[in-house]
């Protein structure tokens, strides 16, 4: 593992015909300096658990340390029960466009209505094309961090 470099954008509309992956995730003792995330991922009848540790973002909000490892589903389910509630619920879609893969997250529950897309980059100066459905860039805006959506859900934002 190492540094993760990504840009995040709002999504104006979901492309049609994509199949998604269901995710439930929570955080153990969420703090600004680090995030310990537990996630379950379900697709096509199979389920896996994932433990991720993320460091503090750099000044640009694009880069931060990330360590990720698959864990047994029973352990993930138990750890999720220890996380702050409610959990983040979302469906993730992957969309390949002009040589990069976009991960599009459609949130549910208390964050219903929020749809964001992330593109992971090789370097902070990597150039990339945006599909038509990509809207405003929100990279580095803390309120869009999944961990912050637990404390300040999208449903409570002023529209």
Wavefront OBJ file of the C-alpha trace (Angstrom):
o trace
v 0.000 0.000 0.000
v 1.022 3.602 -0.126
v -0.339 6.993 -1.002
v -3.728 7.198 -2.639
v -4.180 10.096 -5.073
v -7.734 10.851 -6.122
v -10.102 13.605 -7.191
v -13.759 13.712 -6.140
v -16.683 15.231 -8.044
v -20.428 15.570 -7.723
v -22.462 13.553 -10.225
v -25.318 15.216 -12.105
v -26.944 11.953 -13.253
v -26.069 8.268 -13.144
v -25.296 6.593 -16.464
v -27.918 3.968 -17.298
v -27.433 0.218 -17.240
v -24.628 -0.083 -14.703
v -24.605 -2.856 -12.119
v -23.363 -1.898 -8.703
v -21.796 -3.264 -5.562
v -23.524 -2.811 -2.192
v -21.331 -1.419 0.584
v -21.875 -0.873 4.290
v -19.097 0.869 6.144
v -18.313 2.367 9.492
v -15.417 3.923 11.355
v -13.730 2.974 14.625
v -12.956 6.112 16.648
v -13.055 8.516 13.684
v -10.529 11.338 13.914
v -9.235 14.008 11.546
v -5.679 12.622 11.578
v -6.649 9.063 10.655
v -9.571 6.866 9.729
v -9.964 3.178 10.539
v -12.720 1.980 8.229
v -14.529 -1.341 8.262
v -16.477 -2.241 5.132
v -18.540 -5.103 3.778
v -18.832 -5.422 0.015
v -21.603 -7.475 -1.624
v -21.918 -8.305 -5.306
v -23.514 -11.180 -7.181
v -24.275 -13.107 -3.988
v -20.771 -12.991 -2.526
v -19.673 -10.869 0.419
v -16.252 -9.853 1.703
v -14.892 -7.748 4.536
v -12.261 -5.017 4.195
v -10.224 -3.132 6.806
v -8.744 0.193 5.670
v -6.547 2.676 7.509
v -6.208 6.153 5.999
v -3.887 8.948 7.066
v -4.367 12.697 6.985
v -4.859 14.261 3.538
v -2.173 16.570 2.193
v -2.835 20.291 1.650
v -4.411 19.692 -1.789
v -6.846 17.115 -0.409
v -5.824 14.768 -3.234
v -3.263 12.512 -1.554
v -3.103 10.501 1.647
v -1.652 7.266 2.963
v -3.901 4.215 2.664
v -3.501 0.640 3.893
v -6.178 -1.888 2.952
v -6.562 -5.602 3.639
v -9.343 -8.150 3.208
v -10.656 -9.621 6.469
v -13.138 -12.436 7.205
v -16.775 -11.376 6.776
v -17.687 -12.471 10.319
v -14.954 -10.213 11.704
v -16.093 -7.325 9.506
v -19.707 -7.740 10.645
v -18.619 -7.804 14.301
v -16.398 -4.734 13.881
v -19.228 -2.873 12.119
v -21.372 -3.435 15.208
v -18.714 -1.513 17.204
v -18.675 1.455 14.807
v -20.520 4.747 15.197
v -24.057 4.408 13.851
v -25.721 4.728 11.438
v -23.392 3.047 8.981
v -22.688 4.522 5.570
v -24.826 2.696 3.001
v -24.028 3.070 -0.672
v -23.964 1.421 -4.054
v -20.703 1.701 -5.983
v -20.563 1.638 -9.755
v -17.423 1.481 -11.892
v -17.282 3.432 -15.133
v -14.319 3.293 -17.526
v -13.756 6.445 -19.562
v -10.766 7.589 -21.637
v -8.265 5.318 -19.880
v -9.312 5.881 -16.255
v -11.823 4.119 -14.020
v -14.365 6.244 -12.197
v -15.895 4.938 -8.970
v -19.391 6.369 -8.576
v -20.998 6.167 -5.128
v -24.773 6.516 -4.784
v -25.566 6.970 -1.096
v -28.629 5.625 0.715
v -30.218 6.009 4.139
v -29.476 9.353 5.839
v -27.274 10.319 2.868
v -29.861 9.465 0.203
v -29.652 11.801 -2.787
v -25.886 12.301 -2.672
v -23.949 10.885 -5.633
v -20.195 11.429 -5.983
v -17.508 10.073 -8.290
v -13.824 9.556 -7.616
v -11.006 8.976 -10.034
v -7.741 7.516 -8.732
v -4.614 8.954 -10.328
v -0.971 7.941 -10.711
v 0.222 11.464 -9.855
v -1.312 14.762 -8.753
v -0.592 16.340 -12.153
v -2.063 13.506 -14.244
v -4.444 14.834 -16.896
v -7.798 13.108 -17.451
v -11.043 13.627 -19.330
v -14.343 13.884 -17.470
v -17.521 12.160 -18.664
v -20.558 14.400 -19.277
v -22.268 13.380 -16.024
v -19.405 14.687 -13.855
v -20.187 17.979 -12.138
v -18.468 20.247 -9.622
v -15.135 19.140 -8.165
v -15.263 18.662 -4.379
v -11.766 17.237 -3.798
v -10.568 18.158 -0.319
v -13.971 19.435 0.846
v -14.200 17.674 4.190
v -18.000 17.507 4.273
v -17.883 15.013 1.372
v -15.584 12.580 3.218
v -17.511 9.415 4.035
v -16.393 9.679 7.660
v -17.880 13.185 7.890
v -21.175 12.005 6.375
v -21.680 10.061 9.619
v -21.424 13.220 11.725
v -23.183 15.523 9.276
v -25.436 13.457 6.961
v -26.444 14.802 3.562
v -30.111 14.815 4.666
v -29.293 17.596 7.174
v -27.548 19.892 4.672
v -29.206 23.130 3.617
v -30.309 22.715 0.018
l 1 2 3 4 5 6 7 8 9 10 11 12 13 14 15 16 17 18 19 20 21 22 23 24 25 26 27 28 29 30 31 32 33 34 35 36 37 38 39 40 41 42 43 44 45 46 47 48 49 50 51 52 53 54 55 56 57 58 59 60 61 62 63 64 65 66 67 68 69 70 71 72 73 74 75 76 77 78 79 80 81 82 83 84 85 86 87 88 89 90 91 92 93 94 95 96 97 98 99 100 101 102 103 104 105 106 107 108 109 110 111 112 113 114 115 116 117 118 119 120 121 122 123 124 125 126 127 128 129 130 131 132 133 134 135 136 137 138 139 140 141 142 143 144 145 146 147 148 149 150 151 152 153 154 155 156 157 158 159
